[in-house]
């Protein structure tokens, strides 16, 4: 089978409790759209993505179908699937919901609404060449390791990169990595770590500091300012 299709897995299954609100943060408004819609529309408009799997908490599946997919006319969404208790479980659920014949899997957190199209093109090209690539930005501040409130080591900042999403992988490789991690009860910090452990090297594409992850109410305020600047 020719592997020609690329699929985006948008992870929106978190509780978002740190932002407050009647619904999880991914369904709260950023500008004129719910937060998750910014990411979904990005992939909807990209000619590098053929289909989308949206992963949400089971109790929000009907809400996502009506208030997100139907309301915003998102035609690339192939399936809405229920996530797990952790992000890693949710990503595996999204990967498992994908059809056969997928080339690249684009894994993205719904809480990052500001992916740039030019960087995404670079990312997809790099992943096509190497099998795995992520967006990341260099650390701007000193990084310390500590135990019991005492610094044990200062890391060389010029070697530290802060991982972002999207993270892009050969589909079969990242699926098998997640399956092996599940069997071994191995929890990783992100998908790239699992790929490193089970598959091989992951390339970095220099990302943007605008590609923030919205976690708190203060992040929403910052995101509104970024959105105004991009308008």
C-alpha positions in Angstrom: 0.0 0.0 0.0 1.3 3.4 -0.9 1.8 5.6 2.2 0.8 9.0 0.9 -1.6 10.4 3.5 -0.6 12.5 6.6 -2.8 12.7 9.6 -2.9 15.2 12.5 -3.8 14.0 15.9 -5.0 16.9 18.0 -4.9 16.1 21.7 -7.7 18.0 23.6 -8.5 15.6 26.4 -7.1 17.4 29.4 -9.2 18.8 32.2 -7.7 22.3 31.9 -8.4 22.8 35.6 -5.7 25.5 36.1 -7.5 27.9 33.8 -10.9 27.6 35.6 -14.2 28.0 33.7 -17.3 25.9 33.0 -15.6 23.9 30.3 -12.0 22.7 29.9 -9.6 25.3 28.6 -9.5 23.8 25.0 -13.1 24.7 24.6 -12.8 28.2 26.1 -12.7 31.2 23.7 -9.5 32.7 22.4 -10.5 35.7 20.4 -13.6 34.7 18.4 -13.0 31.0 18.4 -12.6 28.2 21.0 -9.0 27.5 21.7 -9.0 24.1 20.1 -10.5 25.5 16.8 -7.3 27.5 16.2 -5.3 24.3 15.9 -8.0 22.4 14.0 -8.4 25.2 11.5 -4.6 25.4 11.0 -4.5 21.7 9.9 -7.8 22.2 8.0 -6.1 24.8 5.9 -2.8 23.0 5.5 -2.2 21.1 2.2 0.3 18.9 4.1 -2.4 17.3 6.3 -5.1 15.1 4.8 -7.1 14.0 7.8 -7.5 14.9 11.5 -8.3 12.8 14.6 -9.5 14.8 17.5 -9.0 13.3 21.0 -11.2 14.6 23.8 -12.4 13.4 27.1 -15.2 10.8 26.7 -17.8 13.1 28.4 -17.0 15.8 25.8 -17.3 13.8 22.6 -20.8 14.9 21.8 -20.0 18.5 22.7 -16.9 18.4 20.4 -19.0 17.0 17.6 -21.7 19.6 17.8 -20.0 22.7 19.2 -16.6 22.3 17.5 -16.7 20.1 14.4 -20.2 21.0 13.1 -20.2 24.6 14.3 -16.9 25.4 12.7 -17.4 23.2 9.6 -14.3 21.2 10.0 -14.3 18.8 7.1 -11.0 17.0 7.6 -11.8 15.5 11.0 -12.1 11.8 10.3 -12.9 10.8 13.9 -13.5 12.1 17.4 -12.1 9.6 19.9 -12.0 9.3 23.6 -8.8 10.0 25.4 -7.3 8.4 28.4 -6.3 9.4 31.9 -2.9 10.8 30.7 -1.8 12.6 27.7 0.3 9.6 26.6 -2.8 7.4 26.8 -4.7 10.0 24.8 -2.1 10.0 22.0 -2.2 6.3 21.8 -5.9 6.4 21.5 -5.6 8.9 18.7 -3.0 6.8 16.9 -5.1 3.7 17.3 -8.1 5.5 15.7 -6.1 6.2 12.5 -6.8 4.3 9.3 -4.4 2.2 7.3 -2.0 3.8 4.8 -0.8 6.7 6.9 2.7 8.1 6.2 3.3 10.8 8.8 1.6 11.3 12.1 1.5 14.9 13.3 0.9 15.0 17.0 -0.2 18.4 18.4 -1.5 19.8 21.7 -4.7 21.7 21.3 -3.4 24.2 23.8 -0.8 25.5 21.3 -2.8 27.8 18.9 0.0 29.6 17.2 1.8 27.2 14.9 3.4 29.1 11.9 2.8 27.7 8.4 6.3 28.3 7.3 7.8 26.4 10.3 5.3 23.6 9.8 6.5 23.2 6.2 10.1 23.0 7.4 9.0 20.5 10.1 7.2 18.2 7.7 10.1 18.3 5.2 12.5 17.4 8.0 10.4 14.6 9.3 10.0 13.2 5.7 13.8 13.1 5.4 14.7 11.7 8.9 11.5 9.9 10.1 11.0 12.1 13.1 11.2 15.9 13.9 9.8 18.3 16.4 9.6 22.1 16.8 11.7 23.4 19.7 13.2 26.7 20.9 16.5 27.3 22.7 16.4 27.9 26.4 16.6 31.6 27.3 17.2 31.3 31.0 19.5 29.4 33.3 18.5 25.8 33.9 19.2 24.3 37.3 19.0 20.8 38.7 18.1 20.6 42.4 17.4 18.1 45.2 15.7 19.1 48.5 15.8 22.8 47.5 19.6 22.8 46.8 21.1 23.2 43.4 23.1 20.2 42.3 24.0 21.2 38.8 23.7 24.0 36.3 23.1 22.8 32.8 24.8 24.3 29.7 22.1 26.5 28.3 23.4 26.4 24.7 22.6 22.6 24.6 19.1 22.9 26.1 16.0 23.1 23.8 12.4 23.5 24.9 10.2 21.0 23.1 7.0 22.1 21.5 4.4 20.6 19.3 3.6 19.7 16.5 5.9 16.6 16.7 5.9 14.6 13.5 6.9 10.9 13.1 6.6 8.0 10.7 3.2 6.6 11.6 4.0 3.0 12.1 7.1 3.8 14.1 5.5 6.1 16.6 2.5 3.8 17.0 4.7 0.9 17.8 6.7 3.1 20.2 3.5 4.0 22.1 2.4 0.4 22.2 5.7 -0.8 23.6 5.6 2.0 26.2 2.1 1.0 27.2 3.1 -2.7 27.6 6.1 -1.7 29.7 4.2 0.9 31.7 6.8 3.4 30.6 5.7 7.1 31.0 7.5 9.7 28.9 7.5 13.4 29.0 6.5 13.6 25.3 6.2 11.6 22.1 9.7 12.4 21.0 11.1 10.8 24.1 9.3 7.5 23.3 10.6 7.7 19.7 14.1 8.2 21.1 13.8 5.2 23.4 12.3 2.7 20.9 13.1 4.0 17.4 16.0 6.4 17.0 17.0 10.0 16.7 14.6 12.9 16.5 15.5 16.1 14.5 14.8 19.6 15.8 13.4 22.4 13.7 13.9 25.8 15.3 10.4 26.9 16.4 8.8 30.2 17.5 8.5 31.7 21.0 5.0 32.6 19.9 4.0 28.9 19.9 3.1 29.0 23.6 1.2 26.3 25.5 -1.8 27.8 27.2 -2.0 26.3 30.8 -3.1 29.1 33.1 -5.5 32.1 32.9 -2.4 34.3 32.5 -1.5 32.4 29.4 -4.9 33.2 27.9 -4.1 36.9 28.5 -0.7 36.6 26.8 -2.3 34.6 23.9 -4.9 37.4 23.3 -2.0 39.8 22.8 -0.2 37.4 20.5 -3.4 37.0 18.5 -3.8 40.8 18.2 -0.2 41.0 16.9 -0.9 38.4 14.3 -4.1 40.0 13.0 
